[in-house]
Amino acid sequence: MASDENSEWNFEMCNIDVDQTDARQKCDKCNRPIVVCWCIGLAKPPLEPKCNVVLLQHPAEEKRCLRTAPMLKLGLAPGKCHIYKGRRFPSQGHDPCVEQILSSSNSLLLYPSPNAVPLQDIDVAAGPYTLVLIDGTWPQAKTIYTSSKMLQRMKQVKLTLTGNSCYIVRTQPADGCLSTLETAASALSVLERDPKYTKLLVEPLNVLCKYQIDNGAVPHDSKENLLRNKSYPKLVGKRLNRLLRRIEENPLS
């Protein structure tokens, strides 16, 4: 049996207010601890493009601590960026306006399907457009796309840009892959005919990465580069095996 002293100690522990244990003050905007807040990088005032942005977000993406969707939403004026969560769109329980957005002739799905046309070829004068992006990992995005017939029927566009991601503290699948924030910023620069969107919207990501690097994080190479150099640290599954074969067959592609 426990002694009286231990019983008294256990009773006191049971009455601790757990709400008092979180001593880290959080930012009112990004809801991150003040010490790792990236709001200093947000555009002031928020940018107000003619286009609207809609993110179809996989539920698992919300759990990531270093995600870029909040940077995009806070970097744009209120009402210019909307986020809808789900694994299939539209589905029962979704906001009714989701179906209206996806069926509109002025909505563009940014997704690299075989039917996608270069975003630069879109007639800007026929806008303003609603730019729709799938927010998640590549496998998650593909699952959402293949399970959502309405997405497959949308006008689909793709970016034909070169260059690597600024998101250097997260491993990208391949060279040229961009985060959700960078993709939306680049697309807005094309549709708005204004390069400031690429520059200003991505600045919070630069702030986040600088903090991580300054505190011990190391820059991440893409999986494609790691595979090419035979330095990928994990077992290679079927999907990565296919990528590795493609790289070996086309070493300069």
SULSULPE-V798311 format. One record per backbone hydrogen bond with DSSP energy under -0.5 kcal/mol. CO is the residue of the C=O (numbers start at 1). NH is the residue of the N-H. If there is no record, write none. Layout:
{{CO & NH} {CO & NH}}
This chain:
{{3 & 7} {4 & 8} {5 & 9} {6 & 10} {7 & 11} {8 & 12} {9 & 13} {10 & 14} {11 & 15} {12 & 15} {13 & 16} {16 & 18} {17 & 20} {18 & 21} {19 & 22} {21 & 23} {23 & 25} {25 & 34} {27 & 31} {32 & 27} {33 & 36} {34 & 37} {38 & 41} {39 & 42} {47 & 77} {52 & 131} {53 & 82} {54 & 56} {54 & 133} {55 & 57} {55 & 84} {56 & 135} {57 & 86} {58 & 61} {58 & 62} {59 & 62} {60 & 63} {61 & 64} {64 & 67} {68 & 72} {69 & 73} {70 & 74} {71 & 75} {72 & 76} {75 & 47} {77 & 80} {80 & 53} {82 & 55} {84 & 57} {91 & 94} {95 & 98} {96 & 99} {96 & 100} {97 & 101} {98 & 102} {99 & 103} {100 & 104} {101 & 104} {104 & 107} {106 & 130} {107 & 155} {108 & 110} {108 & 132} {109 & 111} {109 & 157} {111 & 113} {113 & 116} {117 & 158} {118 & 121} {119 & 122} {122 & 124} {123 & 126} {124 & 127} {129 & 52} {129 & 131} {130 & 108} {130 & 132} {131 & 54} {132 & 110} {133 & 56} {133 & 135} {134 & 136} {135 & 58} {137 & 141} {138 & 142} {139 & 143} {140 & 144} {141 & 145} {142 & 146} {143 & 147} {145 & 148} {147 & 149} {148 & 151} {148 & 152} {149 & 153} {150 & 154} {151 & 154} {155 & 109} {156 & 117} {157 & 111} {158 & 119} {166 & 168} {167 & 170} {168 & 220} {172 & 223} {173 & 224} {174 & 177} {177 & 165} {179 & 183} {180 & 184} {181 & 185} {182 & 186} {183 & 187} {184 & 188} {185 & 189} {186 & 190} {187 & 191} {188 & 192} {189 & 194} {194 & 197} {195 & 199} {196 & 200} {197 & 201} {198 & 202} {200 & 203} {202 & 205} {202 & 206} {203 & 207} {204 & 208} {205 & 209} {206 & 210} {207 & 211} {208 & 212} {209 & 213} {210 & 214} {211 & 215} {212 & 217} {213 & 216} {222 & 226} {223 & 227} {224 & 228} {225 & 229} {226 & 231} {226 & 232} {227 & 230} {235 & 237} {237 & 241} {238 & 242} {239 & 243} {240 & 244} {241 & 245} {242 & 246} {243 & 247} {244 & 248} {245 & 249} {246 & 250} {250 & 253}}
